[in-house]
Amino acid sequence: MLAEHELDSEETDLNCEACGNERIVVDPDGTAACPDCRETYALVVHDEFALIETGGWTTRVTLEPSGEMGTGRAN
Protein backbone atom coordinates (compact mmCIF):
# COMPACT_ATOMS: atom_id res chain seq x y z
CA MET A 1 0.00 0.00 0.00
CA LEU A 2 1.29 3.46 -0.89
CA ALA A 3 1.83 6.05 1.78
CA GLU A 4 -0.53 9.03 1.59
CA HIS A 5 2.22 11.37 0.40
CA GLU A 6 2.94 9.02 -2.53
CA LEU A 7 -0.57 9.26 -3.95
CA ASP A 8 -1.27 11.67 -6.80
CA SER A 9 -3.98 14.30 -6.97
CA GLU A 10 -6.93 13.36 -9.13
CA GLU A 11 -9.22 15.42 -11.36
CA THR A 12 -12.96 14.89 -10.94
CA ASP A 13 -16.09 15.76 -12.88
CA LEU A 14 -17.20 18.06 -10.07
CA ASN A 15 -17.87 21.68 -10.98
CA CYS A 16 -16.55 24.51 -8.83
CA GLU A 17 -19.41 26.33 -7.11
CA ALA A 18 -17.46 29.62 -7.10
CA CYS A 19 -16.24 29.98 -10.69
CA GLY A 20 -17.82 27.11 -12.64
CA ASN A 21 -14.58 25.34 -13.56
CA GLU A 22 -15.54 21.84 -14.69
CA ARG A 23 -12.59 19.99 -13.13
CA ILE A 24 -11.77 20.38 -9.46
CA VAL A 25 -8.77 18.47 -8.15
CA VAL A 26 -8.87 16.12 -5.15
CA ASP A 27 -5.70 15.65 -3.10
CA PRO A 28 -4.96 12.35 -1.31
CA ASP A 29 -6.00 13.89 2.03
CA GLY A 30 -9.57 14.41 0.75
CA THR A 31 -9.26 18.14 0.15
CA ALA A 32 -10.67 19.28 -3.17
CA ALA A 33 -9.68 22.59 -4.75
CA CYS A 34 -10.40 24.48 -7.92
CA PRO A 35 -7.20 25.03 -9.93
CA ASP A 36 -8.58 28.34 -11.27
CA CYS A 37 -9.99 30.24 -8.27
CA ARG A 38 -8.51 28.08 -5.44
CA GLU A 39 -11.92 27.55 -3.77
CA THR A 40 -11.53 24.56 -1.45
CA TYR A 41 -13.92 21.77 -0.53
CA ALA A 42 -13.78 18.85 1.88
CA LEU A 43 -14.56 15.47 0.34
CA VAL A 44 -15.98 12.85 2.72
CA VAL A 45 -16.20 9.43 1.05
CA HIS A 46 -18.42 6.64 2.37
CA ASP A 47 -19.07 3.17 0.86
CA GLU A 48 -22.04 4.14 -1.30
CA PHE A 49 -21.85 7.94 -1.46
CA ALA A 50 -19.63 10.97 -0.97
CA LEU A 51 -20.29 14.38 0.58
CA ILE A 52 -18.74 17.59 -0.66
CA GLU A 53 -18.51 20.19 2.11
CA THR A 54 -17.85 23.92 1.92
CA GLY A 55 -17.43 26.02 5.05
CA GLY A 56 -18.61 23.16 7.26
CA TRP A 57 -21.83 22.66 5.31
CA THR A 58 -22.62 19.73 3.01
CA THR A 59 -23.20 21.37 -0.35
CA ARG A 60 -23.37 18.31 -2.60
CA VAL A 61 -23.96 14.58 -2.37
CA THR A 62 -22.91 12.07 -4.99
CA LEU A 63 -24.34 8.57 -5.19
CA GLU A 64 -21.94 7.37 -7.87
CA PRO A 65 -19.82 4.24 -7.31
CA SER A 66 -16.37 4.79 -5.80
CA GLY A 67 -13.94 6.40 -8.20
CA GLU A 68 -16.68 7.86 -10.40
CA MET A 69 -17.54 11.12 -8.69
CA GLY A 70 -20.61 12.71 -10.20
CA THR A 71 -22.13 16.13 -9.74
CA GLY A 72 -25.14 15.25 -7.61
CA ARG A 73 -26.35 18.13 -5.43
CA ALA A 74 -27.89 18.10 -1.99
CA ASN A 75 -31.30 19.72 -1.73
PEDAFEN-V930176 format. One record per residue. RES is the residue in three letters. SS is DSSP state (H for helix, E for strand, - for the rest). Layout:
res-><RES,RES>
ss-><SS,SS>
This chain:
res-><MET,LEU,ALA,GLU,HIS,GLU,LEU,ASP,SER,GLU,GLU,THR,ASP,LEU,ASN,CYS,GLU,ALA,CYS,GLY,ASN,GLU,ARG,ILE,VAL,VAL,ASP,PRO,ASP,GLY,THR,ALA,ALA,CYS,PRO,ASP,CYS,ARG,GLU,THR,TYR,ALA,LEU,VAL,VAL,HIS,ASP,GLU,PHE,ALA,LEU,ILE,GLU,THR,GLY,GLY,TRP,THR,THR,ARG,VAL,THR,LEU,GLU,PRO,SER,GLY,GLU,MET,GLY,THR,GLY,ARG,ALA,ASN>
ss-><-,-,-,H,H,H,-,-,-,E,E,-,-,-,-,-,-,-,-,-,-,-,-,E,E,E,-,-,-,-,E,E,E,E,-,-,-,-,-,E,E,E,E,E,E,-,-,-,-,E,E,E,E,E,-,-,E,E,E,E,E,E,-,-,-,-,-,-,-,-,-,-,-,-,->
